[in-house]
């Protein structure tokens, strides 16, 4: 797999030697035309080719060529002379987004990219040389004791994407909470405006799901994974709506925590496995469940997190690979230790590692585990009260980081070491939404207590990022009020959307912070917990009562359609290959054209 990844990195990661050269010289006669042609050639294109593997002496290890393909979403020269490359690289069966700025040198009319001793997190150090000649490319790469050749062709079969070109979101996979990078966006397929359960219009299947859970579906290839909590001696109550009761459900029943695998296209249950059985260590809220964290999956495994009952990994055939006990994780209300609400942060799988954020009553922490064995790689303490936010992993040429929401500990951490890279000023005291990354910016929001902030933070931030100072170069924009309590926001193109618990949808200019509109989705009687998802120019926002509102993903407010799931809905949908998957109170419903 590694030698298939390196050609893409060779094309997209800068040479330290080039970076040290300072500003590029002014374009020579004819160079502007060459640069424009190069940008037009690669933007919206797919690179299809082959790689070879050689030993340290340059001898072929195998005479067979290994196929290599990935997509470039946009290539453009910037004002500072650097080139911005955005791509989606297929590694280990999973697309990895890469977005970097780098110099491009020219050998006559041919662009050349050099990489010298580049460090790739968890993989090693590599170098490469790649030259383009028209729509063909060729080059070499080398690592520690091995290397190879690179060759291929630029293929153009689609026009340049019009939406969110800075960070591609076209993929058949939906590997974690809110999909790729928690963006909530899946492009490349037509999506329906509405559906009707009674007539079957745009309903591909609807199947029953046992137990009660607020975890979302995740998808890899043709398989869809869910988790659930099944009470051994009866049904579990669920109270939705706008209310403020902090008391937990008093229940000492025995539960089964399970992982389920479905066929994505038909809804057929392929397998179900028991991860844990017993009386849960921590109570749940009446609006909550004992299976709130969304699982994460890649080409080899699915990882399920049940809080105090453990972290579990299964392969795609349902064989348990490992499990890890992380102790009692009580994420209850910090002002009342008796108000237990259950654990809610979801795991993230990235590059063969599992990231978990555990903000709890006694000792909050962030940890990284080896996905193959479950062994801990690092763990760092967080000076934080209880929270329910899922972390976001972002990888660029400059740094690889884990971004965490929080009350006292909004921060970015080095993915390799856990070292703190930056911190931000405090937010609301019950943080739930997941950080969202788009166009080099982390959008972070929460709401409870004194503050309800929205922060737009530069991903290259260092030190402490503050809104109060007003001139902080890394705080691109922010506000102290109007943030979200439960829902993760969604950034679509140049607009950022924030839906509050009462159905008030606000839209902001993503880069400037100007509020473009604030409109109610209904009369204000419904509660909203699920986070919005989108694609094909549309957003799908679902109320706790199961009303699905389809909204135009634009800078003006427009409701396109309304549909009904017919029962309570608390989880966030998943999207794959033009189908939206809704996990409601007792069903999994697939909606598509």
Rosetta blueprint (number, residue, H / E / L):
1 X L
2 X H
3 X H
4 X H
5 X H
6 X H
7 X H
8 X H
9 X H
10 X H
11 X H
12 X H
13 X L
14 X L
15 X L
16 X H
17 X H
18 X H
19 X H
20 X L
21 X L
22 X L
23 X L
24 X L
25 X L
26 X L
27 X L
28 X L
29 X L
30 X L
31 X H
32 X H
33 X H
34 X H
35 X H
36 X H
37 X H
38 X H
39 X H
40 X H
41 X H
42 X H
43 X L
44 X L
45 X L
46 X E
47 X E
48 X E
49 X E
50 X E
51 X E
52 X L
53 X L
54 X E
55 X E
56 X L
57 X L
58 X L
59 X L
60 X E
61 X L
62 X L
63 X L
64 X L
65 X L
66 X E
67 X E
68 X E
69 X E
70 X E
71 X E
72 X E
73 X E
74 X E
75 X E
76 X E
77 X E
78 X L
79 X L
80 X L
81 X L
82 X L
83 X E
84 X E
85 X E
86 X E
87 X E
88 X E
89 X E
90 X E
91 X E
92 X L
93 X L
94 X E
95 X E
96 X E
97 X E
98 X E
99 X E
100 X E
101 X E
102 X E
103 X L
104 X L
105 X E
106 X E
107 X E
108 X L
109 X L
110 X E
111 X E
112 X E
113 X E
114 X E
115 X E
116 X E
117 X E
118 X E
119 X E
120 X E
121 X L
122 X L
123 X L
124 X E
125 X E
126 X E
127 X E
128 X E
129 X E
130 X E
131 X E
132 X E
133 X E
134 X L
135 X L
136 X E
137 X E
138 X E
139 X E
140 X E
141 X E
142 X E
143 X L
144 X L
145 X L
146 X E
147 X E
148 X E
149 X E
150 X E
151 X E
152 X E
153 X E
154 X E
155 X E
156 X L
157 X L
158 X L
159 X L
160 X L
161 X L
162 X L
163 X L
164 X L
165 X L
166 X L
167 X L
168 X L
169 X L
170 X L
171 X L
172 X L
173 X L
174 X E
175 X L
176 X L
177 X L
178 X L
179 X L
180 X H
181 X H
182 X H
183 X L
184 X L
185 X E
186 X L
187 X L
188 X L
189 X L
190 X L
191 X L
192 X L
193 X L
194 X L
195 X L
196 X L
197 X L
198 X L
199 X L
200 X L
201 X L
202 X L
203 X E
204 X E
205 X E
206 X E
207 X E
208 X E
209 X L
210 X L
211 X L
212 X E
213 X L
214 X L
215 X L
216 X L
217 X L
218 X E
219 X E
220 X E
221 X L
222 X L
223 X E
224 X E
225 X E
226 X E
227 X E
228 X E
229 X E
230 X E
231 X E
232 X L
233 X L
234 X L
235 X L
236 X L
237 X L
238 X L
239 X L
240 X L
241 X L
242 X L
243 X L
244 X L
245 X L
246 X L
247 X L
248 X E
249 X L
250 X L
251 X L
252 X L
253 X L
254 X L
255 X E
256 X E
257 X E
258 X E
259 X E
260 X E
261 X E
262 X E
263 X E
264 X L
265 X L
266 X L
267 X L
268 X L
269 X E
270 X E
271 X E
272 X E
273 X E
274 X E
275 X E
276 X E
277 X E
278 X E
279 X L
280 X L
281 X L
282 X L
283 X L
284 X L
285 X E
286 X L
287 X L
288 X L
289 X L
290 X L
291 X L
292 X L
293 X L
294 X L
295 X L
296 X E
297 X E
298 X L
299 X L
300 X L
301 X E
302 X E
303 X E
304 X E
305 X E
306 X L
307 X H
308 X H
309 X H
310 X L
311 X E
312 X E
313 X E
314 X E
315 X E
316 X L
317 X L
318 X L
319 X L
320 X E
321 X E
322 X E
323 X E
324 X E
325 X L
326 X L
327 X L
328 X L
329 X L
330 X L
331 X L
332 X L
333 X L
334 X L
335 X L
336 X L
337 X L
338 X L
339 X L
340 X L
341 X L
342 X L
343 X L
344 X L
345 X L
346 X L
347 X L
348 X E
349 X E
350 X E
351 X L
352 X L
353 X E
354 X E
355 X E
356 X E
357 X E
358 X E
359 X L
360 X L
361 X L
362 X L
363 X L
364 X E
365 X E
366 X E
367 X E
368 X E
369 X E
370 X E
371 X L
372 X L
373 X L
374 X L
375 X L
376 X E
377 X E
378 X E
379 X E
380 X E
381 X E
382 X E
383 X L
384 X L
385 X L
386 X L
387 X L
388 X L
389 X L
390 X L
391 X L
392 X E
393 X E
394 X E
395 X E
396 X L
397 X L
398 X L
399 X L
400 X E
401 X E
402 X E
403 X E
404 X E
405 X L
406 X L
407 X L
408 X L
409 X L
410 X L
411 X E
412 X E
413 X E
414 X E
415 X L
416 X L
417 X L
418 X L
419 X L
420 X E
421 X E
422 X E
423 X E
424 X E
425 X L
426 X L
427 X L
428 X L
429 X L
430 X L
431 X L
432 X L
433 X L
434 X L
435 X L
436 X E
437 X E
438 X E
439 X L
440 X L
441 X E
442 X E
443 X E
444 X E
445 X E
446 X L
447 X L
448 X E
449 X L
450 X L
451 X E
452 X L
453 X L
454 X E
455 X E
456 X E
457 X E
458 X E
459 X L
460 X L
461 X L
462 X L
463 X E
464 X E
465 X E
466 X L
467 X L
468 X L
469 X L
470 X L
471 X L
472 X L
473 X L
474 X L
475 X E
476 X E
477 X E
478 X E
479 X E
480 X L
481 X L
482 X L
483 X L
484 X L
485 X L
486 X L
487 X L
488 X L
489 X L
490 X E
491 X E
492 X E
493 X L
494 X L
495 X E
496 X E
497 X E
498 X E
499 X E
500 X L
501 X L
502 X L
503 X L
504 X E
505 X E
506 X E
507 X E
508 X E
509 X E
510 X L
511 X L
512 X L
513 X L
514 X L
515 X E
516 X E
517 X E
518 X E
519 X E
520 X E
521 X L
522 X L
523 X L
524 X L
525 X L
526 X L
527 X L
528 X L
529 X L
530 X L
531 X L
532 X L
533 X E
534 X E
535 X E
536 X L
537 X L
538 X E
539 X E
540 X E
541 X E
542 X E
543 X L
544 X L
545 X L
546 X L
547 X E
548 X E
549 X E
550 X E
551 X E
552 X E
553 X L
554 X L
555 X L
556 X L
557 X L
558 X L
559 X E
560 X E
561 X E
562 X E
563 X E
564 X E
565 X L
566 X L
567 X L
568 X L
569 X L
570 X L
571 X L
572 X L
573 X L
574 X E
575 X E
576 X E
577 X L
578 X L
579 X E
580 X E
581 X E
582 X E
583 X E
584 X L
585 X L
586 X L
587 X E
588 X E
589 X E
590 X E
591 X E
592 X E
593 X L
